[in-house]
Amino acid sequence: MLYGVVCTIAEDRYRCKLPATKAGGSLTIMPSSALPQQKLLLELIVLSGDIGITRDLTGTVLGRTLEECRAAGWIELQQVNPNLRAASITRAGRALVSLK
C-alpha cells in the first residue's frame, strides 16, 4: 500500500483502489509499454485507419496480438457482420504509438 492506494493485478491490468471516498473510486492503470508485434499492429491501424478481420484468428500470432491490444485498451474490436470484425485505435493506443 502506497499513500492509501491498494493495487492488484487482474486480467493483465492493474486494479487500484483509491483511499476511501464517498463514491468509492477505483482506477485502472494500463501497461505503458507494448511488445514489438503489438507496436507494429498499432502503427498499422494508425496509418491505415480501421482494419478488417475476415476470419477466425484463434491460435494465431495476429489473433493473440489483437486480443492483447484489446485487453490493454489500445484497440477496439467491433463486429461489422457475422464474417467481419473491425479493429480501430483508441486514444490510449494512439498515445502509445506517438511515444516513439
C-alpha positions in Angstrom: 0.0 0.0 0.0 1.3 3.4 -1.0 -0.4 6.6 0.2 -3.5 4.6 0.8 -3.7 3.1 -2.7 -4.1 -0.7 -2.9 -3.3 -2.3 -6.3 -3.9 -5.9 -7.5 -3.2 -7.5 -10.9 -6.2 -9.0 -12.7 -6.6 -9.9 -16.4 -3.3 -8.2 -17.4 -4.4 -4.9 -15.8 -3.6 -3.3 -12.5 -6.7 -2.6 -10.4 -6.1 0.1 -7.8 -8.4 1.2 -5.0 -8.1 4.8 -4.1 -8.3 5.9 -0.5 -11.9 5.8 0.8 -14.2 8.4 -0.9 -17.9 8.8 -0.9 -18.0 7.3 -4.4 -15.5 4.5 -3.5 -13.3 5.4 -6.5 -11.1 2.9 -8.4 -8.6 3.4 -11.1 -7.4 1.2 -14.0 -3.7 1.6 -14.9 -2.8 0.4 -18.4 0.6 -1.0 -19.2 2.8 1.7 -20.6 4.9 -0.3 -23.0 4.0 -2.7 -25.8 5.7 -5.7 -27.3 7.1 -5.3 -30.8 4.3 -7.1 -32.5 1.8 -5.0 -30.6 3.5 -1.8 -31.6 3.5 -3.0 -35.2 -0.2 -3.7 -35.2 -1.0 -0.3 -33.5 1.2 1.5 -36.1 -0.6 -0.3 -38.9 -4.0 0.7 -37.6 -2.9 4.3 -37.1 -1.6 4.5 -40.7 -4.5 2.6 -42.3 -7.4 3.6 -40.2 -9.7 0.8 -39.2 -8.6 -2.7 -40.4 -11.0 -5.5 -41.2 -10.5 -9.1 -39.8 -12.3 -11.5 -42.1 -11.7 -14.9 -40.4 -11.3 -16.6 -37.1 -7.7 -16.0 -35.9 -7.9 -18.1 -32.8 -4.4 -19.6 -32.1 -2.5 -17.3 -34.4 0.0 -14.6 -33.5 -2.2 -12.0 -35.1 -5.2 -13.2 -33.1 -3.3 -13.2 -29.8 -1.9 -9.7 -30.6 -5.3 -8.3 -31.4 -6.7 -9.7 -28.1 -3.7 -8.4 -26.1 -4.1 -4.9 -27.6 -7.9 -5.0 -26.9 -7.4 -6.2 -23.3 -4.8 -3.4 -22.8 -7.4 -0.8 -24.1 -5.2 0.2 -27.1 -7.8 -1.0 -29.8 -11.5 -1.7 -30.0 -12.9 -4.6 -31.9 -16.4 -4.2 -33.4 -18.5 -6.9 -35.1 -19.4 -5.4 -38.5 -21.3 -8.5 -39.7 -21.1 -12.3 -39.0 -17.9 -12.6 -41.1 -16.2 -9.3 -40.4 -14.8 -7.5 -37.4 -13.2 -4.1 -37.5 -10.2 -3.1 -35.3 -9.8 0.6 -34.5 -7.3 2.5 -32.4 -8.2 4.1 -29.1 -6.8 7.3 -27.6 -4.6 5.2 -25.4 -3.3 3.2 -28.4 -2.6 6.3 -30.4 -0.8 7.9 -27.4 1.4 4.8 -27.1 2.4 4.9 -30.8 3.2 8.6 -30.6 5.7 8.0 -27.7 8.4 6.6 -30.0 
